[in-house]
Every structure is written in structure tokens, then in C-alpha cells.
């Protein structure tokens, strides 16, 4: 590993040990849960919208699993606060992967994207935001409900 990857590994460990926005929202406006059956990761995401009904005012998650799944979901919640549901619904996975900042194997890629898939499904159900085909397929593969 180079110094750059070491730095990102430290960030991932910090998010894993000290997750941001961890916990539940009472009576959320949007909610979904998902699992990665390959490694046992679990994530539940709840969203509360602002007065305009579109801006993500608060987003929280609960879950358990590997450091990548939990840290990536923690990072994701920080990325989306204050953004519109429509903007987040079209958020490319590469934006989250850039935030994670280290190369991931195909198995770890599913761990990293679990939270994003769960969030996209929650927004789709609550707001009717588009759910691109890649996420619709991932939703069934990752057992998102």
C-alpha cells in the first residue's frame, strides 16, 4: 500500500469505529433495509426530508458487517445531507467509490455499495425517484427490502 491508500484506510477505520449519523429516525419519511448475503452485511437507512419535501434534512443508518460496508454507509450519509432526493437518486456509484478512495475487489465492491443501493431504494419508494436498472438488479441481489 502507498501513503495515499494508507490515509484512506485510516479514514475507513475511523468511520467504522466512529460511524457518523448512526441510529434511527423516529417516523422517517423514507426507509429501506438491505443485506449482502455473501458476507452478512446489514444496513437500514432512514431519511427525513426538509420543509420543501425534497431536501434530505437528516439521514441515519443502523447495521452491522464488515468495515467497508459500515464505513461506506457512514461516508454516504455525510455526502447526501442537504442534497435533494432527485440528486441523490442519480448519484453515480463512482462518487461514493471516489470518497472511499481505495481499490476494492468485486466482493468488497458489493459491501461498499450496499448503503447506496438501500438509500436509492428508500428514495424510490418514498418519492418515486428513478431507480436505474443497475440498482434494480442490485436490489434483488443484495436482498434490499
N, CA, C and O of each residue as an XYZ file, in Angstrom:
580
protein
N       0.837     -1.180      0.000
C       0.000      0.000      0.000
C       0.879      1.239      0.000
O       1.937      1.265      0.628
N       0.427      2.268     -0.714
C       1.169      3.509     -0.695
C       0.593      4.438      0.377
O      -0.409      4.112      1.013
N       1.227      5.590      0.572
C       0.792      6.528      1.612
C      -0.651      6.981      1.403
O      -1.399      7.148      2.366
N      -1.041      7.179      0.145
C      -2.393      7.611     -0.187
C      -3.414      6.560      0.274
O      -4.412      6.901      0.909
N      -3.166      5.296     -0.044
C      -4.063      4.220      0.360
C      -4.058      4.041      1.878
O      -5.092      3.734      2.472
N      -2.893      4.233      2.508
C      -2.820      4.169      3.972
C      -3.720      5.210      4.606
O      -4.427      4.922      5.572
N      -3.695      6.433      4.058
C      -4.526      7.507      4.590
C      -6.005      7.145      4.468
O      -6.771      7.329      5.413
N      -6.403      6.632      3.312
C      -7.806      6.259      3.129
C      -8.188      5.073      4.002
O      -9.323      5.001      4.472
N      -7.270      4.147      4.227
C      -7.552      3.035      5.127
C      -7.812      3.545      6.536
O      -8.687      3.025      7.229
N      -7.066      4.555      6.970
C      -7.293      5.153      8.284
C      -8.662      5.826      8.348
O      -9.351      5.736      9.364
N      -9.056      6.495      7.272
C     -10.374      7.146      7.220
C     -11.471      6.089      7.309
O     -12.450      6.270      8.033
N     -11.315      5.002      6.584
C     -12.306      3.920      6.611
C     -12.405      3.338      8.028
O     -13.509      3.123      8.529
N     -11.281      3.087      8.664
C     -11.308      2.556     10.022
C     -11.955      3.544     10.996
O     -12.674      3.137     11.909
N     -11.702      4.833     10.803
C     -12.326      5.833     11.668
C     -13.845      5.825     11.492
O     -14.578      5.857     12.481
N     -14.324      5.782     10.253
C     -15.773      5.734     10.006
C     -16.384      4.444     10.541
O     -17.530      4.440     10.990
N     -15.633      3.361     10.495
C     -16.129      2.091     11.005
C     -16.226      2.120     12.534
O     -17.227      1.687     13.104
N     -15.197      2.623     13.182
C     -15.170      2.659     14.649
C     -16.032      3.784     15.222
O     -16.573      3.658     16.321
N     -16.158      4.885     14.475
C     -16.917      6.060     14.916
C     -17.887      6.482     13.814
O     -17.727      7.553     13.229
N     -18.891      5.650     13.524
C     -19.772      5.958     12.396
C     -20.524      7.272     12.595
O     -20.995      7.584     13.688
N     -20.619      8.024     11.515
C     -21.370      9.266     11.521
C     -22.823      8.944     11.197
O     -23.107      8.050     10.399
N     -23.731      9.671     11.817
C     -25.167      9.548     11.545
C     -25.699      8.143     11.840
O     -26.598      7.658     11.154
N     -25.149      7.504     12.849
C     -25.600      6.166     13.218
C     -26.806      6.284     14.148
O     -26.800      7.091     15.078
N     -27.813      5.498     13.903
C     -29.000      5.488     14.740
C     -30.254      5.536     13.891
O     -30.195      5.499     12.662
N     -31.387      5.620     14.567
C     -32.681      5.600     13.883
C     -33.303      6.989     13.874
O     -32.972      7.836     14.703
N     -34.194      7.209     12.942
C     -35.017      8.412     12.895
C     -36.437      7.981     13.246
O     -36.980      7.060     12.636
N     -37.025      8.637     14.213
C     -38.424      8.358     14.559
C     -39.317      8.815     13.408
O     -39.192      9.947     12.941
N     -40.192      7.967     12.960
C     -41.137      8.256     11.885
C     -40.445      8.876     10.654
O     -40.716     10.021     10.293
N     -39.566      8.117     10.028
C     -38.854      8.635      8.852
C     -39.793      8.801      7.660
O     -40.828      8.142      7.563
N     -39.409      9.684      6.774
C     -40.162      9.875      5.532
C     -39.822      8.793      4.506
O     -40.630      8.481      3.631
N     -38.626      8.227      4.620
C     -38.184      7.151      3.717
C     -37.355      6.166      4.526
O     -36.617      6.551      5.433
N     -37.489      4.879      4.182
C     -36.753      3.846      4.907
C     -36.616      2.609      4.020
O     -37.532      2.261      3.275
N     -35.477      1.964      4.108
C     -35.261      0.670      3.448
C     -34.162     -0.067      4.203
O     -33.383      0.530      4.945
N     -34.122     -1.368      3.994
C     -33.125     -2.224      4.625
C     -32.546     -3.153      3.575
O     -33.201     -3.484      2.587
N     -31.312     -3.569      3.802
C     -30.702     -4.491      2.862
C     -29.619     -5.327      3.498
O     -29.066     -4.983      4.543
N     -29.328     -6.437      2.841
C     -28.292     -7.358      3.289
C     -27.438     -7.774      2.109
O     -27.907     -7.849      0.973
N     -26.192     -8.040      2.397
C     -25.311     -8.661      1.424
C     -25.137    -10.102      1.883
O     -24.354    -10.364      2.796
N     -25.849    -11.042      1.270
C     -25.810    -12.428      1.742
C     -24.437    -13.084      1.608
O     -24.173    -14.091      2.265
N     -23.559    -12.532      0.769
C     -22.237    -13.131      0.600
C     -21.359    -12.992      1.835
O     -20.532    -13.857      2.121
N     -21.548    -11.884      2.570
C     -20.678    -11.710      3.742
C     -21.436    -11.293      4.997
O     -20.813    -11.043      6.029
N     -22.757    -11.210      4.936
C     -23.545    -10.953      6.129
C     -23.720     -9.493      6.514
O     -24.224     -9.208      7.600
N     -23.318     -8.559      5.655
C     -23.514     -7.137      5.949
C     -24.997     -6.814      5.987
O     -25.776     -7.342      5.194
N     -25.385     -5.945      6.912
C     -26.764     -5.484      7.015
C     -26.760     -3.973      7.193
O     -25.958     -3.427      7.951
N     -27.667     -3.303      6.483
C     -27.799     -1.847      6.584
C     -29.276     -1.490      6.509
O     -30.011     -2.010      5.670
N     -29.702     -0.591      7.400
C     -31.032      0.017      7.351
C     -30.807      1.528      7.303
O     -30.034      2.068      8.096
N     -31.477      2.204      6.382
C     -31.327      3.658      6.231
C     -32.682      4.314      6.365
O     -33.674      3.860      5.794
N     -32.707      5.407      7.143
C     -33.911      6.216      7.332
C     -33.601      7.650      6.933
O     -32.509      8.160      7.182
N     -34.593      8.298      6.302
C     -34.413      9.660      5.798
C     -35.558     10.541      6.268
O     -36.711     10.113      6.310
N     -35.227     11.765      6.616
C     -36.231     12.795      6.897
C     -35.952     13.941      5.927
O     -34.819     14.408      5.801
N     -37.009     14.383      5.246
C     -36.892     15.484      4.292
C     -37.178     16.813      4.980
O     -37.877     16.869      5.992
N     -36.626     17.877      4.414
C     -36.860     19.222      4.922
C     -38.262     19.695      4.565
O     -39.067     18.944      4.012
N     -38.536     20.945      4.888
C     -39.862     21.522      4.654
C     -40.269     21.499      3.189
O     -41.458     21.422      2.878
N     -39.295     21.566      2.285
C     -39.622     21.542      0.856
C     -40.010     20.146      0.374
O     -40.457     19.984     -0.761
N     -39.842     19.133      1.236
C     -40.221     17.769      0.873
C     -39.253     17.098     -0.073
O     -39.499     15.971     -0.505
N     -38.159     17.760     -0.407
C     -37.205     17.228     -1.379
C     -35.782     17.142     -0.819
O     -35.038     16.221     -1.155
N     -35.412     18.081      0.016
C     -34.056     18.128      0.545
C     -33.897     17.128      1.699
O     -34.738     17.056      2.595
N     -32.818     16.374      1.659
C     -32.536     15.431      2.732
C     -32.011     16.222      3.927
O     -30.874     16.693      3.942
N     -32.869     16.347      4.909
C     -32.520     17.110      6.114
C     -31.726     16.249      7.096
O     -30.777     16.719      7.723
N     -32.126     14.987      7.219
C     -31.422     14.070      8.112
C     -31.442     12.684      7.489
O     -32.420     12.276      6.863
N     -30.359     11.987      7.671
C     -30.257     10.607      7.193
C     -29.445      9.845      8.231
O     -28.390     10.295      8.679
N     -29.957      8.697      8.594
C     -29.303      7.879      9.622
C     -29.298      6.425      9.159
O     -30.114      5.998      8.342
N     -28.356      5.698      9.707
C     -28.295      4.276      9.364
C     -28.011      3.452     10.601
O     -27.449      3.927     11.588
N     -28.419      2.202     10.512
C     -28.086      1.195     11.507
C     -27.610     -0.020     10.732
O     -28.013     -0.230      9.588
N     -26.767     -0.807     11.343
C     -26.316     -2.002     10.659
C     -25.168     -2.664     11.359
O     -24.700     -2.246     12.418
N     -24.737     -3.720     10.710
C     -23.561     -4.446     11.185
C     -22.946     -5.124      9.973
O     -23.617     -5.404      8.979
N     -21.665     -5.376     10.085
C     -20.985     -6.021      8.976
C     -19.536     -5.604      8.918
O     -18.971     -5.114      9.896
N     -18.949     -5.803      7.771
C     -17.523     -5.530      7.602
C     -17.249     -4.028      7.646
O     -18.153     -3.203      7.516
N     -15.976     -3.706      7.831
C     -15.561     -2.309      7.927
C     -15.934     -1.526      6.663
O     -16.338     -0.367      6.756
N     -15.805     -2.138      5.500
C     -16.103     -1.426      4.250
C     -17.584     -1.071      4.172
O     -17.912      0.071      3.849
N     -18.482     -2.001      4.452
C     -19.924     -1.711      4.326
C     -20.360     -0.630      5.303
O     -21.122      0.266      4.940
N     -19.886     -0.707      6.529
C     -20.325      0.255      7.542
C     -19.664      1.617      7.346
O     -20.322      2.647      7.496
N     -18.384      1.638      7.015
C     -17.686      2.904      6.769
C     -18.236      3.592      5.524
O     -18.432      4.807      5.527
N     -18.484      2.834      4.465
C     -19.017      3.426      3.234
C     -20.394      4.025      3.480
O     -20.707      5.083      2.935
N     -21.219      3.377      4.284
C     -22.546      3.910      4.584
C     -22.426      5.167      5.447
O     -23.175      6.125      5.252
N     -21.505      5.170      6.383
C     -21.253      6.366      7.187
C     -20.824      7.533      6.293
O     -21.330      8.647      6.432
N     -19.898      7.274      5.384
C     -19.434      8.305      4.445
C     -20.584      8.791      3.570
O     -20.722      9.988      3.317
N     -21.405      7.853      3.114
C     -22.544      8.187      2.265
C     -23.497      9.151      2.971
O     -23.955     10.124      2.372
N     -23.793      8.882      4.236
C     -24.741      9.757      4.947
C     -24.211     11.178      5.032
O     -24.984     12.133      4.957
N     -22.907     11.330      5.187
C     -22.328     12.680      5.198
C     -22.420     13.333      3.826
O     -22.630     14.542      3.723
N     -22.262     12.538      2.776
C     -22.288     13.067      1.408
C     -23.656     13.591      0.994
O     -23.743     14.544      0.219
N     -24.734     12.978      1.503
C     -26.061     13.280      0.959
C     -26.867     14.283      1.772
O     -27.866     14.803      1.276
N     -26.467     14.566      2.994
C     -27.213     15.556      3.783
C     -27.213     16.897      3.067
O     -26.176     17.380      2.614
N     -28.403     17.488      2.976
C     -28.541     18.779      2.317
C     -28.748     18.703      0.812
O     -28.993     19.725      0.173
N     -28.655     17.522      0.243
C     -28.868     17.348     -1.202
C     -30.316     16.948     -1.453
O     -31.004     16.478     -0.547
N     -30.765     17.135     -2.664
C     -32.148     16.778     -3.000
C     -32.255     15.279     -3.243
O     -31.288     14.618     -3.621
N     -33.453     14.764     -3.016
C     -33.711     13.344     -3.253
C     -33.437     12.991     -4.712
O     -32.892     11.927     -5.004
N     -33.808     13.868     -5.612
C     -33.590     13.628     -7.042
C     -32.106     13.554     -7.361
O     -31.675     12.695     -8.131
N     -31.327     14.450     -6.774
C     -29.880     14.452     -6.987
C     -29.265     13.160     -6.469
O     -28.441     12.550     -7.149
N     -29.656     12.741     -5.279
C     -29.100     11.532     -4.686
C     -29.539     10.287     -5.459
O     -28.779      9.327     -5.582
N     -30.763     10.308     -5.977
C     -31.260      9.164     -6.746
C     -30.415      8.909     -7.989
O     -30.318      7.774     -8.454
N     -29.807      9.957     -8.522
C     -28.975      9.817     -9.716
C     -27.484      9.857     -9.390
O     -26.648      9.935    -10.290
N     -27.158      9.803     -8.109
C     -25.760      9.827     -7.673
C     -25.018      8.624     -8.249
O     -25.393      7.482     -7.980
N     -23.979      8.862     -9.031
C     -23.248      7.715     -9.572
C     -22.446      7.019     -8.475
O     -21.909      7.664     -7.575
N     -22.378      5.714     -8.566
C     -21.646      4.946     -7.558
C     -20.188      5.367     -7.494
O     -19.542      5.225     -6.456
N     -19.667      5.887     -8.602
C     -18.268      6.316     -8.640
C     -17.993      7.458     -7.654
O     -16.879      7.588     -7.146
N     -19.008      8.281     -7.388
C     -18.816      9.376     -6.430
C     -18.545      8.817     -5.033
O     -17.676      9.321     -4.322
N     -19.278      7.792     -4.642
C     -19.031      7.154     -3.350
C     -17.699      6.409     -3.371
O     -16.935      6.477     -2.408
N     -17.421      5.706     -4.450
C     -16.164      4.962     -4.542
C     -14.964      5.904     -4.503
O     -13.933      5.559     -3.926
N     -15.081      7.087     -5.106
C     -14.011      8.083     -5.020
C     -13.807      8.530     -3.578
O     -12.675      8.738     -3.140
N     -14.905      8.676     -2.845
C     -14.832      9.071     -1.442
C     -14.127      7.988     -0.611
O     -13.347      8.300      0.289
N     -14.404      6.729     -0.919
C     -13.760      5.613     -0.213
C     -12.266      5.617     -0.512
O     -11.446      5.454      0.392
N     -11.918      5.801     -1.770
C     -10.547      6.095     -2.150
C      -9.542      4.966     -2.240
O      -8.361      5.226     -2.469
N      -9.959      3.734     -2.070
C      -9.012      2.623     -2.209
C      -9.586      1.609     -3.194
O     -10.803      1.526     -3.360
N      -8.721      0.841     -3.845
C      -9.220     -0.185     -4.763
C      -9.978     -1.274     -3.995
O      -9.592     -1.661     -2.893
N     -11.060     -1.755     -4.602
C     -11.882     -2.785     -3.966
C     -12.033     -3.983     -4.892
O     -12.175     -3.834     -6.106
N     -12.001     -5.166     -4.305
C     -12.264     -6.376     -5.076
C     -13.762     -6.409     -5.406
O     -14.537     -5.679     -4.789
N     -14.182     -7.237     -6.362
C     -15.616     -7.306     -6.686
C     -16.504     -7.621     -5.477
O     -17.603     -7.078     -5.365
N     -16.044     -8.485     -4.579
C     -16.832     -8.809     -3.380
C     -16.925     -7.579     -2.484
O     -18.009     -7.250     -2.001
N     -15.818     -6.905     -2.257
C     -15.811     -5.708     -1.406
C     -16.576     -4.555     -2.059
O     -17.097     -3.684     -1.363
N     -16.642     -4.547     -3.365
C     -17.415     -3.523     -4.069
C     -18.890     -3.627     -3.682
O     -19.548     -2.607     -3.480
N     -19.410     -4.839     -3.578
C     -20.802     -5.031     -3.151
C     -20.992     -4.564     -1.712
O     -22.032     -4.001     -1.370
N     -19.992     -4.797     -0.874
C     -20.056     -4.312      0.512
C     -20.137     -2.788      0.525
O     -20.951     -2.208      1.243
N     -19.296     -2.154     -0.266
C     -19.224     -0.689     -0.296
C     -20.495     -0.059     -0.843
O     -20.872      1.035     -0.423
N     -21.154     -0.728     -1.765
C     -22.328     -0.146     -2.428
C     -23.654     -0.517     -1.766
O     -24.705     -0.044     -2.198
N     -23.626     -1.345     -0.739
C     -24.863     -1.763     -0.085
C     -25.667     -0.558      0.401
O     -26.856     -0.457      0.098
N     -25.054      0.345      1.140
C     -25.763      1.512      1.670
C     -26.343      2.383      0.572
O     -27.468      2.867      0.698
N     -25.592      2.593     -0.505
C     -26.086      3.415     -1.607
C     -27.303      2.767     -2.261
O     -28.275      3.452     -2.581
N     -27.254      1.460     -2.459
C     -28.407      0.761     -3.025
C     -29.625      0.859     -2.129
O     -30.737      1.077     -2.611
N     -29.426      0.699     -0.819
C     -30.529      0.801      0.134
C     -31.115      2.214      0.111
O     -32.335      2.380      0.111
N     -30.256      3.222      0.091
C     -30.734      4.607      0.059
C     -31.514      4.888     -1.220
O     -32.572      5.515     -1.169
N     -31.014      4.440     -2.353
C     -31.717      4.670     -3.625
C     -33.099      4.004     -3.626
O     -34.064      4.575     -4.134
N     -33.191      2.811     -3.065
C     -34.487      2.128     -2.984
C     -35.426      2.881     -2.043
O     -36.612      3.026     -2.341
N     -34.911      3.361     -0.910
C     -35.740      4.134      0.036
C     -36.301      5.388     -0.640
O     -37.482      5.698     -0.487
N     -35.465      6.104     -1.379
C     -35.914      7.323     -2.069
C     -36.897      6.994     -3.183
O     -37.864      7.723     -3.403
N     -36.647      5.900     -3.881
C     -37.552      5.473     -4.952
C     -38.943      5.186     -4.400
O     -39.945      5.600     -4.981
N     -39.000      4.486     -3.292
C     -40.292      4.152     -2.687
C     -41.011      5.384     -2.139
O     -42.226      5.517     -2.287
N     -40.264      6.276     -1.511
C     -40.880      7.439     -0.856
C     -41.219      8.562     -1.819
O     -42.243      9.228     -1.665
N     -40.362      8.777     -2.817
C     -40.514      9.939     -3.697
C     -40.761      9.580     -5.158
O     -41.027     10.462     -5.975
N     -40.677      8.312     -5.488
C     -40.846      7.921     -6.881
C     -39.660      8.297     -7.749
O     -39.784      8.389     -8.971
N     -38.505      8.516     -7.122
C     -37.310      8.849     -7.893
C     -36.933      7.666     -8.769
O     -37.245      6.521     -8.444
N     -36.265      7.941     -9.873
C     -35.897      6.841    -10.767
C     -34.940      5.863    -10.092
O     -34.088      6.250     -9.292
N     -35.102      4.603    -10.430
C     -34.216      3.559     -9.944
C     -33.593      2.909    -11.180
O     -34.200      2.046    -11.814
N     -32.365      3.338    -11.515
C     -31.732      2.793    -12.723
C     -31.658      1.270    -12.675
O     -31.614      0.673    -11.599
N     -31.647      0.666    -13.825
C     -31.655     -0.790    -13.954
C     -30.559     -1.447    -13.126
O     -30.794     -2.481    -12.501
N     -29.355     -0.853    -13.114
C     -28.267     -1.471    -12.351
C     -28.606     -1.569    -10.871
O     -28.177     -2.509    -10.202
N     -29.378     -0.601    -10.345
C     -29.742     -0.633     -8.932
C     -30.931     -1.555     -8.696
O     -31.032     -2.176     -7.639
N     -31.825     -1.649     -9.664
C     -32.952     -2.568     -9.521
C     -32.423     -3.997     -9.430
O     -32.902     -4.782     -8.613
N     -31.443     -4.339    -10.259
C     -30.840     -5.664    -10.212
C     -30.052     -5.881     -8.945
O     -30.106     -6.956     -8.347
N     -29.311     -4.853     -8.527
C     -28.524     -4.955     -7.307
C     -29.435     -5.095     -6.099
O     -29.099     -5.785     -5.137
N     -30.595     -4.436     -6.150
C     -31.538     -4.508     -5.032
C     -31.957     -5.945     -4.762
O     -32.064     -6.348     -3.603
N     -32.196     -6.723     -5.810
C     -32.583     -8.110     -5.586
C     -31.376     -8.965     -5.186
O     -31.496     -9.875     -4.366
N     -30.238     -8.669     -5.762
C     -29.012     -9.429     -5.456
C     -28.580     -9.217     -3.998
O     -28.075    -10.133     -3.348
N     -28.787     -8.001     -3.502
C     -28.363     -7.683     -2.139
C     -29.489     -7.851     -1.117
O     -29.312     -7.532      0.059
N     -30.619     -8.340     -1.552
C     -31.759     -8.559     -0.667
C     -32.171     -7.269      0.051
O     -32.158     -7.193      1.279
N     -32.534     -6.269     -0.739
C     -32.982     -4.982     -0.193
C     -34.497     -4.993     -0.067
O     -35.214     -5.330     -1.010
N     -34.967     -4.619      1.110
C     -36.410     -4.590      1.341
C     -36.824     -3.266      1.947
O     -38.006     -3.051      2.213
